[in-house]
Amino acid sequence: MSASDPSDVRTSLGRNLTYGLLDVLGRMIVTGAYDGRPFPIEAELSKEHGVSRSVTREAVKMLGAKGLLTARPRQGTIITPPTSWNWFDTDVLRWLLERKFSLALLRQFTELRLTIEPGAAALAAQYGNAEGLALIQDGYARMEAAEAGHGDPLISDIAFHVAILEASGNPFYAQFRDVVATALQTSIQFTNRYRGRNASLPGHRAVVDAIIARDPDGAAEAMRALIADVMSLIREATERQNAGQPLIQTSVEQA
């Protein structure tokens, strides 16, 4: 898109210019569009994207809050290394996942799930109230409906896992819901395509049954088994990738 047509740029950024510019610049930073060259100054960004200095300044400020940019004396605004980025920020995570597909990133996210979700399932079994348990059951019912062709398998699977985090009764676990929901969009799509089928209903049913039965150990173990299955698929896919073999074994191509 030409920078000489600001109206087209504004349209592409959406109605909220600040967040639109934030999204464009954040994605460019994470995908390496600025690798090997300095991050543009405010005036250049404003001209290139057809927005005001105030919009640009606010977007850059927000990127700084997410850990992607920092201002240094006599150096101006520079891009920070990935280790400085806020990986728990859902925008940053989304941009990371929109890069070239990475099994390493998927493995790292799944390792995080292994430390969080079994604990959340145990707490949901121990402390979950009627409303929380109903949400978990509803999430599973949506998965069953999606398996029968009456709903979206991805959305229902995510709803199930988020419901367990929220039913834990622990605000620290519940805070992970946005991160888990964002990353699961990539994780579930990969595992479903790699297996050639949707998530295991019996495995998810085992988690529900243990939670409803108020069995914390059983709920944690059932959830751990679900995620361990995902980890096994990632290891298998990594071995295939390292051997130069096609990553996806089904007729559905990896997006």
Buried (B, 14 or more C-beta within 10 A) or exposed (E): EEEEEBEEBBEEBEEEBBBBBBBBBBBBBBBEEBEEEEBBEBEEBBBBBBBEEEBBBBBBEBBBEBBBBEEEEEEEBEBBEEEEBEBEBBBBBBBBBEEEBEBEBBBEBBEBBBEBBBBBBBBBBBBBEEEBBEBBBBBBBBBBBBBEEEBEBBBBBBBBBBBBBBBBBBEEBBEBBBBBBBBBBBBBBBBBBBBEEBBBEEBBBBBBBBBBEBBBEBBBBBBBBBBEBBBEBBEEBBEBEEEEEEBBBEEEEEE
